């Protein structure tokens, strides 16, 4: 009976997370990459924009969910730098629930809720309080942001945490290790950057019996030929997407976005001395959380499982830095580091005293409010249209291609 009472708050935490993610998905402005998701899974993957006015109706027709799986794969290999699993999934989802951007975003919301369910299962399995684990995960700015936009991060997140859940609970059974490795491999076929979670897990698995090591590696590398078939064709698609690699600026950017993944862009909402004070306060809270994990490491109930979580988190954060060293650029963005957030949250829930949990959750709540409402963290499509409407009075806003794709230019009449 006591156990049943203890578990009841988890569904309420998940319900609150679902409401939060749906609200974020509804309120946030459209983004360029999301529009590309709609085009790729729609009737015209790469529109050739003419000099004539392109209306919202034209855009809707081009984004009607008509693309087949083969067409999506072909367009990705020719024109993009992403694997196809997310786009295949969302194309079918859009045909089922609707063609709108919000409909596409709900696929990410559902994946994120499923990820939180898996986080709760991991927490229970390794003696971590599940409710704090769920709340700290959804409180992470990077998780909430990538979990509510129409891109592949949320699906990759789900596959990654599901794979880790199985590896934590292999119980010496190779079939669980095989499935866990296969889920981690499938995550890379959703987003290449998920490979770092897989690498962290595979390194940790080397401590296990040879049969578990072999099963995990086999499941993971089953996806490697498919990844390479796309990646090799795409590797020169966007040579100038990122700035050239410089170690100190890259490490500084990595540190900033690591903190922002947990606490968001709070310093962006202030200016001058106030911005510096907020940035310093956020860094202090972040370092306090990391310090608490290190201080209480030996006293954790399941240090072996927590070491797996730490390796996955560390690999996800350091992976883009290694990628920059290899390709001589700086592919470090907040969303690229978001795959680390569930593992960071689980470690925080395991190690933090109650008062520090509350402090971190309070800061996260403020950051998520900014995620929903502040223009500093949004691309300007909606804000531009609203500003134009104020000048036009009774006129009609006709978005141009640039406005609809997230640019700052609009055409009105």
Order of alpha helices (4+ residues) and beta strands (2+ residues): alpha-alpha-alpha-alpha-alpha-alpha-alpha-alpha-alpha-alpha-alpha-alpha-alpha-alpha-alpha-alpha-alpha-alpha-alpha-beta-alpha-beta
